[in-house]
């Protein structure tokens, strides 16, 4: 049996160390290493350095575990535990010195995410969750509070976070669906990090989140944090969250938002 508390403590300490490294080294190490899906989808040297630090630190403590990292791909293991790592979610924000970027670390046991940690170093915030044990926000001043999604919010009063793809064609399709969505909700927020947006749902800073395009490393930790804060996370028509579409909201808002997104073609591009 794997103790989720042990996995959680390792994820927390590792995310904190990676966050400190990223903040401390930022002024001198902002070279763009390469681009991925388009010329605006960048990977910095610090993405790669952060992932190396995270994987090396966890592997030293748990040499039998598997890893799936945004930059390093997948490596196998023998323990039944797999770590899902996004070393910097919101790399463009990091490049521009905007605060909404995060280190995201999730741990799966036998295919189920049981631990999620999202560190937002520029805000001095650390979001944590262990399955069945709730989710919490830990601040740099040492304070901790439990997280709960907003409930009782109607669709027309919902503040909804979203994100956009890097490819111009996908952006155009997303803008067209947003044209249909925007008049039906309170307003839209675009922060630039799926992990931070999910944590904002859990903390009640926004009422919901949706996006086409996020990968498992973007949402694995944040989805558990939302679920443990009383929220629902999924895709269209009962599917799990995926790059096709990821939706997060309190259960009473999830259904109306889901139907609006389906109607608007939010997953069509």
VEXKEKE-852890 format. One record per residue (C-alpha): residue number from 1; x, y, z; residue in one letter. Coordinates in nm, 2 decimals, decimal comma. Each point is the difference from the previous one (the first is absolute). Example, Ala and Ser with C-alpha at 12.3 -4.5 7.8 and 13.67 -1.06 7.14 Angstrom:
! VEXKEKE-852890
> 1/1,23/-0,45/0,78/A
> 2/0,14/0,34/-0,07/S
***
This chain:
! VEXKEKE-852890
> 1/0,00/0,00/0,00/X
> 2/0,12/0,35/-0,09/X
> 3/-0,07/0,26/0,27/X
> 4/-0,14/0,31/-0,17/X
> 5/0,13/0,21/0,29/X
> 6/0,36/-0,10/-0,08/X
> 7/-0,06/0,08/-0,37/X
> 8/-0,16/0,33/0,09/X
> 9/0,29/0,11/0,22/X
> 10/0,25/-0,09/-0,27/X
> 11/-0,20/0,19/-0,26/X
> 12/-0,03/0,31/0,22/X
> 13/0,37/0,01/0,09/X
> 14/0,10/-0,06/-0,37/X
> 15/-0,23/0,27/-0,13/X
> 16/0,13/0,25/0,25/X
> 17/0,36/-0,07/-0,09/X
> 18/-0,08/0,03/-0,37/X
> 19/-0,19/0,32/0,06/X
> 20/0,29/0,16/0,19/X
> 21/0,24/-0,10/-0,28/X
> 22/-0,22/0,15/-0,27/X
> 23/-0,04/0,33/0,19/X
> 24/0,36/0,03/0,10/X
> 25/0,15/-0,08/-0,35/X
> 26/-0,26/0,18/-0,21/X
> 27/0,19/0,32/-0,08/X
> 28/0,30/-0,18/-0,15/X
> 29/-0,15/-0,30/-0,17/X
> 30/-0,29/0,10/-0,22/X
> 31/0,14/-0,12/-0,33/X
> 32/-0,26/-0,18/-0,22/X
> 33/0,11/-0,35/-0,06/X
> 34/-0,24/-0,09/-0,28/X
> 35/-0,36/0,03/-0,11/X
> 36/-0,26/-0,28/0,00/X
> 37/-0,33/0,02/-0,18/X
> 38/0,06/0,35/-0,14/X
> 39/0,24/0,29/0,01/X
> 40/-0,18/0,14/0,30/X
> 41/0,00/-0,33/0,20/X
> 42/0,34/0,03/0,16/X
> 43/0,21/-0,22/0,23/X
> 44/0,26/0,17/0,21/X
> 45/0,32/-0,13/0,14/X
> 46/-0,16/0,03/0,33/X
> 47/-0,29/-0,24/-0,09/X
> 48/0,26/-0,26/-0,07/X
> 49/0,20/0,08/0,32/X
> 50/-0,31/-0,01/0,21/X
> 51/-0,11/-0,34/-0,13/X
> 52/0,35/-0,14/0,05/X
> 53/0,00/0,12/0,36/X
> 54/-0,35/-0,14/0,07/X
> 55/0,07/-0,34/-0,16/X
> 56/0,34/-0,04/0,16/X
> 57/-0,12/0,10/0,34/X
> 58/-0,30/-0,24/0,00/X
> 59/0,20/-0,28/-0,16/X
> 60/0,26/0,03/0,27/X
> 61/-0,27/-0,06/0,26/X
> 62/-0,20/-0,25/-0,20/X
> 63/0,21/-0,18/-0,26/X
> 64/-0,27/-0,24/-0,11/X
> 65/-0,25/0,26/-0,11/X
> 66/-0,11/0,10/-0,36/X
> 67/-0,01/0,35/-0,14/X
> 68/-0,19/0,19/-0,26/X
> 69/0,14/0,35/-0,06/X
> 70/-0,09/0,27/-0,25/X
> 71/0,35/0,04/-0,11/X
> 72/0,16/-0,34/0,07/X
> 73/-0,27/-0,24/-0,12/X
> 74/-0,08/-0,32/0,18/X
> 75/0,22/-0,25/0,19/X
> 76/-0,12/-0,32/0,15/X
> 77/0,01/-0,13/0,36/X
> 78/-0,07/-0,30/0,21/X
> 79/-0,18/0,14/0,31/X
> 80/-0,34/0,08/-0,14/X
> 81/0,06/0,37/0,06/X
> 82/0,02/0,25/-0,29/X
> 83/0,09/0,36/0,04/X
> 84/-0,15/0,25/-0,25/X
> 85/0,21/0,32/-0,02/X
> 86/-0,04/0,34/-0,16/X
> 87/0,32/0,18/0,09/X
> 88/-0,14/0,34/-0,09/X
> 89/-0,37/0,03/-0,09/X
> 90/-0,04/0,35/-0,15/X
> 91/0,35/0,03/-0,16/X
> 92/-0,09/0,31/-0,19/X
> 93/-0,11/0,17/0,33/X
> 94/0,33/-0,11/0,14/X
> 95/0,19/0,15/-0,29/X
> 96/-0,19/0,33/0,04/X
> 97/0,03/0,01/0,38/X
> 98/-0,37/-0,03/0,05/X
> 99/-0,10/-0,18/0,33/X
> 100/-0,23/-0,27/-0,13/X
> 101/0,24/-0,29/-0,07/X
> 102/0,03/-0,32/0,20/X
> 103/0,18/-0,31/0,08/X
> 104/-0,25/-0,29/-0,02/X
> 105/0,07/-0,35/0,14/X
> 106/-0,25/-0,28/0,02/X
> 107/0,04/-0,36/0,12/X
> 108/-0,20/-0,29/-0,13/X
> 109/-0,03/-0,34/0,17/X
> 110/-0,10/-0,27/-0,23/X
> 111/-0,14/0,25/-0,25/X
> 112/-0,19/0,22/0,25/X
> 113/0,12/0,34/0,09/X
> 114/0,02/0,01/0,38/X
> 115/0,22/0,30/0,06/X
> 116/0,01/0,34/-0,16/X
> 117/0,22/0,30/0,07/X
> 118/0,01/0,33/-0,18/X
> 119/0,26/0,26/0,11/X
> 120/-0,05/0,36/-0,12/X
> 121/0,33/0,15/0,12/X
> 122/-0,05/0,36/-0,12/X
> 123/-0,32/0,02/0,21/X
> 124/0,15/-0,19/0,30/X
> 125/-0,27/-0,26/-0,02/X
> 126/0,00/-0,38/0,01/X
> 127/-0,31/-0,20/-0,08/X
> 128/-0,02/-0,36/0,12/X
> 129/-0,24/-0,30/-0,01/X
> 130/-0,01/-0,36/0,10/X
> 131/-0,29/-0,22/-0,11/X
> 132/-0,26/-0,02/0,27/X
> 133/0,18/0,25/0,22/X
> 134/-0,10/0,34/-0,15/X
> 135/0,20/0,27/-0,16/X
> 136/0,18/0,29/0,16/X
> 137/0,17/0,33/-0,08/X
> 138/0,33/0,06/0,18/X
> 139/0,14/0,35/0,00/X
> 140/0,36/0,12/0,03/X
> 141/-0,09/0,16/0,34/X
> 142/-0,07/-0,36/0,14/X
> 143/-0,38/0,03/0,00/X
> 144/-0,21/-0,28/-0,15/X
> 145/-0,37/-0,01/-0,09/X
> 146/-0,23/-0,27/-0,14/X
> 147/-0,13/0,06/-0,35/X
> 148/-0,36/-0,01/-0,12/X
> 149/-0,14/0,07/-0,34/X
> 150/-0,28/0,26/-0,03/X
> 151/-0,34/-0,15/-0,01/X
> 152/-0,35/0,14/-0,07/X
> 153/0,13/0,20/-0,30/X
> 154/-0,22/0,02/-0,30/X
> 155/0,15/-0,01/-0,35/X
> 156/-0,08/0,36/-0,07/X
> 157/0,18/0,11/0,32/X
> 158/0,31/-0,23/-0,05/X
> 159/0,35/0,14/-0,03/X
> 160/0,17/-0,25/-0,24/X
> 161/0,37/-0,05/-0,06/X
> 162/0,12/-0,13/-0,33/X
> 163/0,31/-0,03/-0,22/X
> 164/0,09/0,00/-0,36/X
> 165/0,22/-0,22/-0,22/X
> 166/0,32/0,11/-0,17/X
> 167/-0,09/-0,08/-0,36/X
> 168/-0,17/0,29/-0,18/X
> 169/-0,27/-0,23/-0,15/X
> 170/-0,10/-0,13/0,34/X
> 171/0,00/0,35/0,15/X
> 172/-0,24/0,11/-0,27/X
> 173/-0,24/-0,29/0,07/X
> 174/0,02/0,06/0,38/X
> 175/-0,07/0,37/-0,06/X
> 176/-0,31/-0,09/-0,20/X
> 177/-0,13/-0,23/0,28/X
> 178/0,08/0,27/0,26/X
> 179/-0,21/0,25/-0,19/X
> 180/-0,30/-0,23/0,07/X
> 181/0,10/-0,07/0,37/X
> 182/0,08/0,35/0,12/X
> 183/-0,35/0,14/-0,01/X
> 184/-0,13/-0,29/0,21/X
> 185/0,24/0,03/0,30/X
> 186/0,10/0,28/0,24/X
> 187/0,35/0,04/-0,17/X
> 188/0,31/-0,18/-0,11/X
> 189/0,34/-0,01/0,15/X
> 190/0,32/-0,11/-0,18/X
> 191/0,30/-0,06/0,23/X
> 192/0,23/-0,20/-0,22/X
> 193/0,05/-0,31/0,22/X
> 194/-0,25/-0,29/0,01/X
> 195/0,14/-0,12/0,34/X
> 196/-0,05/0,35/0,15/X
> 197/-0,35/0,03/-0,15/X
> 198/-0,10/-0,34/0,15/X
> 199/0,13/0,11/0,34/X
> 200/-0,19/0,33/-0,04/X
> 201/-0,32/-0,21/-0,04/X
> 202/0,08/-0,20/0,32/X
> 203/0,07/0,33/0,19/X
> 204/-0,32/0,17/-0,12/X
> 205/0,19/0,27/-0,18/X
> 206/-0,19/-0,10/-0,32/X
> 207/-0,31/-0,21/-0,03/X
> 208/0,10/-0,22/-0,28/X
> 209/0,27/-0,09/-0,26/X
> 210/0,00/-0,15/-0,35/X
> 211/0,26/-0,04/-0,26/X
> 212/0,07/-0,20/-0,31/X
> 213/0,36/-0,12/-0,03/X
> 214/0,14/-0,06/0,35/X
> 215/0,20/-0,32/0,04/X
> 216/0,00/-0,24/0,30/X
> 217/0,30/0,17/0,16/X
> 218/-0,18/0,33/-0,02/X
> 219/-0,31/-0,12/0,19/X
> 220/0,09/-0,32/0,20/X
> 221/0,08/0,18/0,33/X
> 222/-0,24/0,29/-0,04/X
> 223/-0,29/-0,23/-0,08/X
> 224/0,04/-0,19/0,32/X
> 225/0,03/0,33/0,19/X
> 226/-0,34/0,10/-0,15/X
> 227/-0,16/-0,33/0,08/X
> 228/0,12/0,00/0,36/X
> 229/-0,14/0,36/0,02/X
> 230/-0,35/-0,14/-0,09/X
> 231/0,02/0,07/-0,37/X
> 232/-0,06/-0,21/-0,31/X
> 233/0,25/-0,05/-0,28/X
> 234/-0,06/-0,16/-0,33/X
> 235/-0,04/0,02/-0,37/X
> 236/-0,30/-0,01/-0,24/X
> 237/-0,27/-0,25/0,04/X
> 238/0,14/-0,19/0,30/X
> 239/0,35/-0,03/-0,14/X
> 240/0,30/0,07/0,23/X
> 241/0,19/0,33/-0,03/X
> 242/0,23/0,01/-0,30/X
> 243/0,15/0,21/-0,27/X
> 244/-0,34/-0,04/-0,18/X
> 245/-0,16/0,21/0,28/X
> 246/0,06/0,05/0,37/X
> 247/-0,28/0,15/0,22/X
> 248/0,01/0,07/0,37/X
> 249/-0,27/0,15/0,22/X
> 250/-0,22/-0,07/0,30/X
> 251/-0,24/-0,29/-0,08/X
> 252/-0,31/0,23/-0,02/X
> 253/0,18/0,22/-0,26/X
> 254/0,18/-0,27/-0,19/X
> 255/-0,31/-0,12/-0,19/X
> 256/-0,12/0,33/-0,13/X
> 257/0,35/0,10/-0,09/X
> 258/0,06/-0,33/-0,17/X
> 259/-0,31/0,04/-0,21/X
> 260/0,09/0,36/-0,10/X
> 261/0,35/-0,12/-0,11/X
> 262/-0,14/-0,28/-0,20/X
> 263/-0,25/0,23/-0,17/X
> 264/0,27/0,26/-0,07/X
> 265/0,24/-0,24/-0,16/X
> 266/0,27/0,05/0,27/X
> 267/0,15/-0,34/-0,08/X
> 268/-0,02/0,03/-0,37/X
> 269/0,35/0,12/-0,09/X
***
